[in-house]
């Protein structure tokens, strides 16, 4: 089940179908300063607008303030493989 809170009784698989059936994409907010090589996932959002608002909130926080232009937003389709061919080590 998704949650033990009242009113949330759909299995996780059903929740994914409901999310996709609304035609929504998933927007992933990352912070990736080039000098560190460390990517941080700040959150997953249902719209670009919400992800952009999260950038504004995070931009003034310790750590993020040192690299305020290292935020990126990536759109993902739900229920789709995003590495279908694997990867190679370089």
Secondary structure, 3 states (H helix, E strand, C coil): CCCCCCCCCCCHHHHHHHHHHCCCCEEEEEECCCCCCCCEEEEEECCHHHHHHHHHHHCCCCCHHHHCCCEEEEEECCCCCCCCCCCCCC
